[in-house]
Amino acid sequence: MQLYIKNMVCDRCILAIKQQLDGAGIAYNSVNLGEVALDQDPTPEQLDTLNKNLTAIGFELLDDRKEKLVEKVKNIIIALIHRNDDSNNKKLSAILEERLQMDYHYLSNLFSSMEGITIEKYTIRQRIERVKELLTYNELSLSEIADQMEYSSVQHLSQQFKKETGLTPSRFRELKENTRKPLDKV
């Protein structure tokens, strides 16, 4: 059995979910972004306890098929961008179709109707958050960041960054306050 959890987007989230599963007495094989593979079906009481505990710490068990699918799309995008998941230079639409075994147009329409933005816009926002993270570390040049994030040029990165944030990458780097968003709020 698989459980799907909304807003599970980081390694700390995975640890928190494991603690909640252990606390509810639910045996599991693996916990990945947004997904938990269980050893056996939990009892209704265990699921209720888990759901209450997850809600208390900002997560949500998903039971609707469409919500699960949208969450899978988000998790694939996050893995591609923030975890440098190897995409073999494939288009995002091809990656989503391949991994989810569904037509991209259906996924795109479903995502837009449920999230209020397109998959492309969501991907851009995730890329910009990753760029913000890399700028904050101050270890790479803007050119290196553009290459790592697969932008066609520094100019393209700068234009998209300014359009999304209202700041140039250089100005963002100069700021001392962290204006990054948590991944589940992008």
N, C-alpha and C positions, 0 to 999 in steps of 0.2 A: 504494500500500500504506500502511496505517496501523499504527503501533506504539502500544501503550498502556503507560503507565508509572505504576506505583503510587507515591504519596507526592509527586508533582510538584504542589505547591500554592502556589508563590510565584514572583515574578519572578526571584529568585536561583536558584531551582530550574531555571527555564527556561534561564537562562544556563549552568548546570552541565551540563544535558542537551545543549545545543548544543555545548559543548566536548567532551563524550564522543562525540557523533556525528561531529564533525570528527576527533577522535582515532582513531576506528574507520574513517574514510574512507567514511562513509555520507552520501550526498547527500540533502538534505531540502528540502521547500518551506516548511514552517512548523512551529513548535513552540508548542503551547498547553498549557493545564492538562491534564496527563495524556495528551496525544495528540501524536503526531508524524506529519506527512504526508510521506512519502518520495517522492523523484523516481523511484526504481526499487527493485526488490527487492534487499535486501542478500544477500551470500553467507552461507552458514552460518558461515564463519570470522568475518566481520564481526559477525554477530549474537552469536556466542559472546564475542568481544572486548568488544562493547558491554555485554552482560549482565554479564560479570565486572566491568567498570569501573563500571557503574551500582550493582551490589551493594556494591562497595567504598565508595561514597559515600552509601549509604542508600536507593537506589531499586531498583525491581524491574520487569523487563519482564513484562507480563502476557500469557499466551497462552490462558487459559481464558476462554470467552465470558462466563460468569457473572461472573467477577472483573472483566472489562472493563466490564460493564454497571454493576456496583456502583461502580466507580471513576468512571464517567461521572456517575452520580447524585451522588456526593460532589462532583465538580468543578462541576456545575451549582449545587449548594447553596452552595459556597464562592464562586463567581462572583456569585451573587445577594446574598450577605451581605457579603462582604469587598471586592468590586469594584463594589458598587452597580449591578450589572447590572439594567437596566430590566425589570421584570416586568409593567408595565402593570396593577398591582394584581390580578393573577391569583393564584389559589390555587396553592400549591406542587404539589399533585397535578396540576393542569391544565398547569402549566409542564413538569413531568417527562413527562407523557403526550405533550405537543406536541413537545418536543425529542427525545425518544427513540422516539416512535412506538410506544409499548407501553402496555398497560393498567397503571394505577397499582397495582391490587391485586397484580398479579404482581410489579411492581417492589418494592412494600412487603414482600411475603413473602420475596422473594429477598434483599433488603437485610437484613432481620431475621435470616434464617437464616445469612447469611454474616458479618454484623458483630456479632450478639448484641444489637443495639439497634434501635429503630425509626427510620425516616426522620425522624419528628417529633422524637424525642429527639436525634438527631444534629444536626438543624437548630437546636434550642434550644441545644445545646452550642456550635455555631458562632456563634450570635447572641451568647451570653454572652461568648465570646472576643473578638468584635468590640466589645462594650460595654466589656470590660476594656481593650482597646486605646484606645478613645476616652476612657475615664476616665484612663488613664495620660498621654495627651496634655494633659489638663487645659485644653482649649480650648473645650469645649462644656459647657453646663449639663446637668443630668440630664434636664430637660424637652426640650432640643434633641436629646439622644441618644435619648430615647424616641421622638421624632418621626422622626428619621433612621432608626431601626431598626424603625419601623412598629409600635411597641407601642401598645396602645389607651390607655394612661395611664402616668404615672410610677409609680403604685402597682403596676401589673401588671409593669413592668420590675423594680422593686425586689423584689417577691415572687419572681419567677422567678430573679433574680440571687442572692438569699439562699438559695433552695432549692438552686441549683446549686453555690454557692461557700461557703455558710455565713457569708457576710459581707454587710452592706448595701453598696450602691454607694458611699455616703459613707465608710464604714470602709475599703473597698478603696482609694479614692482617697487616703486618709490614709497608707496603708502605703507605705513607701519601697522595699520589695523587690518585684521583678517576679514575680508568680505566674501569669503567662500561660503557656499551653501552646502549643507549635508546632501549626500547623493539622493536620498529619498525625498528631498524637497525640491529637486531640480525640475 
